[in-house]
């Protein structure tokens, strides 16, 4: 039985408010990937507002569970950002029809996503953002950026501004956060990226030291190509690993 129907039955029966663990159990059948961290994140984003006991424990109503199920379904089935989902929920609360959903389209696989991200990455030299601008562009909050920086995931430049790479990373980290992955979970990715940078540097460093400008330009082209191959290899390995476990 879908989570929203179970929640509706709980409302009709007048059951007591649910703990976050009980909510997780309600949702897991339809959304196996959901975690307590994900529920807390959606609460922090204002998409659900559970009651609090005097001791500070969260207590969720059936309506809260329905909202959570709606958010998770819109993310999973229609890939809507939280900003748009919030507009849907606001419309529903006003008794209006939510905005029309976009036409269904095939979700690109990991390799296609990797290629699209690389192709669409803004040029570091073409983007310079202040702190508030980066937070707005990533649809994040100040406390999140502080945490990302504490784990070395996003770093400002010497002038305190953020380039296109920082913007791209911030957006991806924010998107992973919407699935319950916190910065501490991403330390392994950062460490792996640092190792890959070292491998690329071993190949291109001799070329960069060359006096010939054409050779140095070749070094930059080689570095970009190696970075692309590295990202595609990572995506392919993740895809193969997930298939092996399915």
Secondary structure, 3 states (H helix, E strand, C coil): CCHHHHHHHHHHHCCCCECHHHHHHHHHCCCCCCCHHHHHHHHHCCCCCCEECCCCCEEECHHHHHHHHHHHHHHHHHCCCHHHHHHHHHHHHCCCCCCCCCCCCCCCCHHHHHHHHHHHCCCHHHCCECHHHHHHHCCCCHHHHHHHHHCCCCCCCCCCCECHHHHHHHHHHHHHHCCCCCHHHHHHHHHHHHHHHHHHHHHHHHHHCCCCHHHHHHHHHHHHHHHHHHHHHHHHHHHHHHHHHC
